[in-house]
Amino acid sequence: MGLPATYNCIIIDDNEIDRLMSLAFAKKYPFLNVIGVYSSATEAFAAIEETSVDVLLSDIDMPEISGLDFRSQMMHIPVCIFITSYPDYAAESFEVEAFDFLVKPIKSERFEQSMNRLQHFFELKRKAQLFEYSLGGSTVFIKDGHEQIKLNLHDIVYLEALKDYTRIVTTTKKYSVLSSIGHLLLESAFQSFLRIHRSYAVQRHYIERITPQQVYIQNYSLPVGRSYKDVLINLK
């Protein structure tokens, strides 16, 4: 079993108690990585300009910029869950593709229901991406010793540099090819791979969790090189 994926989450609410309550609920779910808690949409705009956000938990009725207006400008965030004291906003919230609409005060059972739906949504999204990728039928021929072997690119989990060779690790077997990892990554067939270390490149679609020091992919834990950390920060 792989480790669960995590998703970057921000919380916006102009009421301090409600803000802390949302944070307390969110912290109960390990797949939510709360990267910011803000008292206004204006504050959030400035803070997340160059940050990848997967989940937005936002109040609606806020001064200056409402939660609805913020969402309309941040439609690239995959999931928006509104948390508000005003049920009348429900129709408007779904016009900006709200994933869910929670009415304050938040009940633990209702928040759990939303989180279960959220986890299921991301799992389906990941499987759909894998399926779409596999439909491309991309294959590559490699020379392993004296044999020419045809590999489905979808089955390759990661690449490992070994001096002049590269180890290709698939879901079932390992191969070694007489080519540098840098050379392989220049080929169009390997554009779905992400370099995370001088010695490692991983298949993006298999990534399950990222920490500052490690990338977890399938049953493997691979190190993150210092010069590659910035690339991973913005990875969704």
N, C-alpha and C positions, 0 to 999 in steps of 0.2 A: 504494500500500500504506500502511495506517495503522500507526502505531507500536504495539507490543505493549502489552496491558493489564498492569498490575502489581497484586499482591495483598498486602495487609498480613499479615505473618507474625510469630508470636512463638515463642520456643524456651524450654522449661522442662526443666531437668535439674539434679539436686543434685550431680552429679559434674562438676567443672570441666573436666577433659580431654574428657569426652563432650560437654559443653556447647559447648566450642570446636570440637570436631570437627563437630557438627551445624551450627554457624554457618558453618564453612569450606565445607561441602558446599552449604548453602543459598545462599551468596554466589555460587556458580557459575551460578546461574539468575537472569537479570535480571528475570524476571517476579515473583520473590519480593522483596518489600520488607520486610526484617527490621526491625521497629520496636521490638523488645524481646527481651532475653535474660535469663532469670531462674533463680535457683538454687532456687526453691521455688514451689509453687502459691500459697502465701500471698502471696508477693511479687508474683506475677503478678496476682492478684485486685486488689490495691491499685493497681497501675500501669495496668491496662487498663479500669478502671471506665467511663470515658467515651470509649473508643477503639474504633474499628471494626476488628475482626480477621477475616480471611478464612481463614487457615491456622494451625493449631496443630500444632507439632512438640513432642511431650512424652514424657518418660520416664514410667514407670508406678510403679515401686517408689521412692517418696520419703517422707520423714518428714512428719508432721502430716497433710497432704492428699495422697493418691495421685493419679497422673495420671488414673486412672479416675474418681475422685470429682470431680476438677476438671472433667473433660469432662462428667460428668453434670449439672453446674451451668452449663455453658457450651455447651449444645446448639445455641445460636443461631449459633455459629461454623460456617460451612459445611463446613470440612474439618478433620479431626483425623487426624494420622498419629502413631502411637505408635512410639517408638524405645526398645527395652528389652533387657535381658540375659536376660529370662525368657520363653521361648516359651510356657510354660503359660498366660500371660495372654491368648493369642490369642482364645479363645472369648469371654471377658469383654469384650474390647476391642470386638468387633463388636456386643455388646449395647448399647453407647453410640454406635453408628453410626460406628465408625472407618473412615476411608477406606482406610488401609493400616496394616500392622503390620511394622515392620522390627526385625530382631534384631541386637544389637550383637555384635561390632564391625561398623559399617556398611561395606558394600562400595560402591565408587563406582558399579559397574554396577547394583546393586540400587536405589540412591538415584536414579539417572538414570531407571530404569524407573518408579519412583514419580512422579517429576516429569513425565515424559511423559504419564502417566495423568492427573495433576493438571491439566496445561495443557489437555488434551483435554476434561476434565470442565468446566472453566470456560468453554471455548469453546462447548461444547454448551449449557451453562446460559444463556449470553448469547444464543445463537441462538434458544433456546426462549422466552426473554423477548420477543425481537423478534417471533417468530412469534405468540405469544399476544396481543401488543399489536396486531399487524396484523389479527388475526382480529376485533378489536373493530369493524373497518370504520369507524373514526372519520374523518370528513371535515369539512372546513370550506370555506365559500365566502368568497372574498376579492375585493375590488374592486381590480383592477390597471388604473389609467387608467379607461377607459370599459367595461372588460370585467368580467364576473362569472366568476371561475375557481374550479372545485372542486378542492381539494387533499386528498390523502390525508395525514393528520397524520403517519403513519409515514414519509413521504418528506421531511419537514422536518428539516433537520439543526440549524440554529440560527437565532436571531433577532438582528438588530442594530438598535439605536436610531439613528435619523437625524433629530434634532430632533423635528418633529411626525410624522415617518413612522417606519415600521419596515420594515426589509428582511427578507424571509423567504427564507432560503436552503434550497433543496431539494437532493436528490441530483443533479438535472439542470439546475436553472434558479434564477434569482433574481427575486423580485417585491418591489414596494414598495407598502405600504398606508398610507392616511391614518389612522393610529392609533398612539398611543404604545406602547412596549413594555410599560410598566406596565399599561396598560389591557388589552392582549392577554393578559397573564399572569393577569389576574383572571378570565378566561373559563374555563369548565370544560373546554373543548376543549384548552386549553394547560396542563393540570395536570401533564403529564409533562415539562414543561420546567423547567430549573433555572437560576436567575439566578446568574451567576458574576461579573458586572461591571455597572456602571451602564449599559453599552452592549450587553451580551450576555446571552443566555439560550440554553442548549443542551438538546437532546433527550437525556434521561438515558441512554436505551438505546444511543446511539451513542458515548458516552464511551469512549475507549480507554485514556487515561492521564491522570493528574493529577499536577502538580508544584505547589510553592508559588506559582509565577508563571504557569503555563500550564495550559490544558486542551486535550488533543489529541482531536479528534473528526473522523472521516473523514480527509480530507487537509488539515484546517485546524488551526492552532495559535492559540488565543484567550487573551487575557490574563485573569488573575484579579484582581478588585478587592480592595483591602485589607479592606473591610468584609464581603466575602463568603467569606473564607478559612475561617471557622469552620464554615460550612455544608458546605464540601467535605471538611473533616477527617473528618466522620462519615459521608460518603457511601460506600456499599459498591459 
